[in-house]
Amino acid sequence: MIVVLGAALGGLQTALLLAQDGHDVTVLERDPQPPPTDPEAGWSQWERPGIPQLRLVHLPLASWLQRAEAHLPGLVEMMTAAGAVRMNVVAPEPGLGGRLHPDDARFDTLAARRPLLESAALHAAEAAGIRIRWGVSWLGLRAAEGGRVPHVTGVETSAGGMSADLVVDCTGRRSRLPARLREIGVPGTLEESGERGFTYHSRYFRSPDGTLPADTFPLVVEHGSLGLLRIPADHGTYSLGLISRTDDHELRDLLRDEDAWTAAVRLFPGAGVWLTGRPITDGVQTMARLTHRRRTLYDVEQPLVTGLVAIGDAWALTVPTVGRGLAMSLHHSVILRDLLRERAGTDDPPEFAAAFGRATDDGLGRAYRQTVSYTRHRLAEMDAHEAGLPYEHPDWLRARALGRLAQRDPDALRAERAAAHLLPGAHEELRAPSITDAVARLVSESKGLMPPGPSRAELLDALTS
């Protein structure tokens, strides 16, 4: 018996993969009820306090779709049937010039509001015979005594105790794992986290005629103290999200106001066309203190606990701007499934726990470290912009130069998007001499330049007037 904690997308993906291999899987979900069957009712009526980002901007990476089509094709079919829209993440970029190659299908992903994706995943899990127990809270862990480290044998819940051969924590960014482990004698996870983060201010819109504006406005634009995400979704809907520093209290407080939020969007050249739709969210939706965090349940020599693994955001958080959470979560679930196949179960708990830790770092460690680097550099750039100074760290200058090159060079665009979407072979593409030489020239040209967009004073004046 495998118990999966959490019935959000990460938990349901994990449950589907394990059930396909014949494992007996039960999913526990503390939220009280499943979504309505109608997508619009799911958007407007479904209460899901366990997923605070349910109605914020959301777009899976292209690598998520590749892996989902390879391992969970039925899930992709259900999401598409429910209205998720297949889109190509290089097609809207100005540097492509509207010309797609046959192999550009690798840049496809599914665009949809998150409640639609969650609902489709639940229907897929139910069709696969997976037991989902709604309204059951995880209160603690059961553990066997006498081993070198605590061995988890099940969970205590609001509906009673449950035994398990393996417990899989998929409860996401709000996971209570460290506290639960302390209760069974584990002094604490090996944890790292960012001290600073971002706040997202987003609204969803529905286009007047059900189609999205035909333009080449990028999906992500960063303008000094602000960033803008423009994400297509299902049934003629789309989201716009402004990104500020959480500790930028002056800007954060202004952006709660709808008029100031609208004025900020208009500061991004070409973004005004996306304000013509009808808002379908009540005011500006905010989520603060979004940063990175990683928990490790093993060290080089010894697991801290056995019989339990953490998947996806319960293991490592990344900032939503880079959109890697769902893709990394599915990759993590595939790692778990493959390890259970290779070792025919969990008969040697310490070795299984250590092997899972090593496989996690081998498969996902680089992507996590990249997002940590992005978070730190972007926050530093925003600090510098507020002070009226350029930010000139060499790594960040190269990243910015690559972004500018991608606006006019299709090969650079493909390489940059492949890396951003965690696609195979991306690092080799970025090492092509034609790209590295052009990036080096742009770096030397751009030293001392401020990022595009209004100055801090101009930004505040636009928002307050």
Sequence and secondary structure as in RCSB ss.txt:
>XXXX:A:sequence
MIVVLGAALGGLQTALLLAQDGHDVTVLERDPQPPPTDPEAGWSQWERPGIPQLRLVHLPLASWLQRAEAHLPGL
VEMMTAAGAVRMNVVAPEPGLGGRLHPDDARFDTLAARRPLLESAALHAAEAAGIRIRWGVSWLGLRAAEGGRVP
HVTGVETSAGGMSADLVVDCTGRRSRLPARLREIGVPGTLEESGERGFTYHSRYFRSPDGTLPADTFPLVVEHGS
LGLLRIPADHGTYSLGLISRTDDHELRDLLRDEDAWTAAVRLFPGAGVWLTGRPITDGVQTMARLTHRRRTLYDV
EQPLVTGLVAIGDAWALTVPTVGRGLAMSLHHSVILRDLLRERAGTDDPPEFAAAFGRATDDGLGRAYRQTVSYT
RHRLAEMDAHEAGLPYEHPDWLRARALGRLAQRDPDALRAERAAAHLLPGAHEELRAPSITDAVARLVSESKGLM
PPGPSRAELLDALTS
>XXXX:A:secstr
 EEEE  SHHHHHHHHHHHHTT  EEEEE SS    SSHHHHHHH   TT TTTTS     HHHHHHHHHH HHH
HHHHHHHT EEEESSTTSGGGTT   GGGGGGEEEE  HHHHHHHHHHHHHHTT EEEET  EEEEEEESSSSS 
EEEEEEETTEEEE SEEEE  GGG  HHHHHHHTT    EEEE S  EEEEEEEEE TTSS       SEEEETT
EEEEEEE STTEEEEEEEEETT HHHHHHTTSHHHHHHHHHTSTTGGGGGSSEE SSS EEEEEE  EEEESB S
S BS BSEEE GGGTEE  GGG  HHHHHHHHHHHHHHHHHHTTSSSSHHHHHHHHHHHHHHHHHHHHHHHHHHH
HHHHHHHHHHHTT     HHHHHHHHHHHHHTT HHHHHHHHHHHTT TTHHHHHT HHHHHHHHHHHHHHTT  
 SS  HHHHHHHHH 
